[in-house]
Amino acid sequence: MSASLNKVILIGNLTADPELKYTASGTARARFRIAVNRQYKDSSGQLQEDTTFVPIITWGNQAENCANYLSKGRQAAVEGRLRIYSFENKEGERVYATEVVAQNVQFLGGIPQSNTEPGTVPPPIEQPTDQTEDEEVPF
């Protein structure tokens, strides 16, 4: 059998808060969607932007972490595999769906400003107080 590869890496912003549910056996499952933007020049040289909305699903501890720490607008990097499946809808028609099954989700960019009260400034990031750069290195 020949080798094959199914790997997806995306960076985008969540379009809504993750939806966390549990299976009958107690396994956590989170679903969310990210918006992935790309810019290109059209035939007349005008800069255009295209957005693709990608559904993501993740399982277990990763799902619970996504539900706890991700929210609408937050940027995330998703690494996983592409899954295409079909099902029959209420009208009896075959419907195809595509999603990314995430093995790794990295939370990027900090908490969005929209999550703070209007007119408030987020607390400053504390800088380390040790002055190691002035000390001699012993090797």
N, C-alpha and C positions, 0 to 999 in steps of 0.2 A: 504494500500500500504506500502511495506517495505521501509526503509530508504536506500538511496544510496549516494555515494560520488564520485565526479569527481574533483580532485585537483592535480595540478602539481606544483612542485617547482624545478627550475633549476638554475644553475649558470654556465655561459659559456662566451665565447668571441664572439663578433659580427664578422661575416664573410664578411660583406660589410656594407656600410652606410644604414640606414633605408630609405625606400621608402615611402614618404608621399603623399597621395592623398586625395581628398575630394569627398564625395558622392554628388549627385544632390541636396540634402537638406542642404549641407554645413557641414556635420559631417566629422571630420578628421579621417583618417585611416592610420596607419603606419604598414608596413610589414618589417620584418628583419629576419635573421637567426642567431642562435648562435651555436657554436661548443662546445659540452660538452665532456670532456675527462674522461676516466677511465683507471686505470692501474690494471693489473692482472698478475698472473704467469701462464704460460702455463704448459702442462703436463711434460715438461722437466725442469721446474723450472725457465725458462727464463722470465724476466719481459717484458710484452707486453703492448702496449697502443692502445686503441680503441677510435675512435672519432665518435660521433653521431651528425649530423647536424639537428637541430630542427627549423622548421619554426614557427615564432611568429607573431601574429597580435594583435594590440591594437587600441583602439578607443578614440576619443574626445581629451581632454586636455592631457591625458597621451600620445597619439599618437604624438601630437605636441611637447611635451617635449622630447620624444625619438628622433624625427627627429632633434631637435635643439641641443641636448646634447650628443647623442650617435654617435659613428663613428666606422668604421672598426677597429677591434682589442680591442676595449673597453670592459671591463668585466661588465656583468650585471647579476642581480638576477631577475628571472621572476617567478611570482606566478600567476596561472590562472587555466584554465580547458582545458582538451583535447577535440578536436573537430575532428571527422572523417566524411567526406562527400564524395559523389560521383558525377560525372558529365560525360557527354558523350563527347568524344574528336572529332576531325575533321573526323576521320575514322569511327565514329559511335560506338566505343568501350567504355564500362563502365570503368572509371578510378576512383580509390579511392585515397583520399588525407587525410593527417593528419596534424594538426597544433595545437598550443597552443594559446588559446584566453587569453591574459594577462589582469588581473585585476590590477596588481601592478608590476611595473618595478623599481628596485633599481639600480642606477648607481654606480658601484664599481670601486675601483682601480685608480681613477683619470684619467687624460688625458694620453693616451699612449705616450711614448717617441717618437714614429715615427711621431707624429704631430708637433714636434719641429724641428727647423733648425738643420742640421747635425753640430756637433761640439759645439753646444750651451748647456749651463747648464740651466735647468729650475730654475726660481726664488725660493729662499728659502722660506719656510713657516715661517711666522712671529709668534713669540712666544708672549703670553700675557705679558705685562709689569708690571701688578699689582702683588705685592708680598704678596698675601693673606695667603700663608702657614706659614709666620713668625708671623702673627698677632694672638692674642688670640681669640678663639671662644667664643662669649658672652653667650653660654648656656651650 
